[in-house]
Amino acid sequence: MCSGGTYIGYLAAKQLELQYLDREILQQAAKATGIGPQMLEKFDGQSASLLEKIINAFCFGAPEIPSTPIFKKPIYDKDLFNMEAKIIRRIADQCSAVIVGRGGFYILRNRADTINVFIHAPIDYRVERIMKAQKIDKQTAMAMVKKSDHTRTKFIYDMLDVDWTDARNFHLSFDSNVIGVSTSVKMIRKLIKNEN
């Protein structure tokens, strides 16, 4: 959160004339399930808590209850992740694109035509960026960044059993605070275009 990765990805896609995909993957998943994107947004990139799993289990009723009300099957985090993974693979088969997040680094890890990039930055830099962008105090910004880091780490570990911050998962990893947006985009472009 707030390392600038989304913006860097967008600029790289624009300069390289590639598709840029982030929220579009969620929209395609919503279309495939028939569930609105706003509803899926609640599940996207998050592992269900124990309480949510218990509540979902009760949607189907307990065995001792003779008649249970009919509920639409709930969306489970793993089901949504698998659907998004399928969409990501289909997109990669059909066109060249910059795909932001959603475990794409792992989903497409065995493809020779894929470059995985990890953009990170120190927490103080990220907190300062979110304070300015959302005009909030430091304590609120710090809490948001820490919560986002925890949620993403847990989600990727729950879905893939990997540490998403491990540089070995990526071909290129850099600190956007040190490298900057412009140089970051240039590095990505050079790597993809195989320029000197």
Helices and strands as residue ranges (DSSP letters): H 5-16, E 19-21, H 23-33, H 37-41, H 50-58, H 77-94, E 97-99, H 104-107, E 117-120, H 123-134, H 138-160, G 167-169, E 172-175, H 176-179, H 181-193
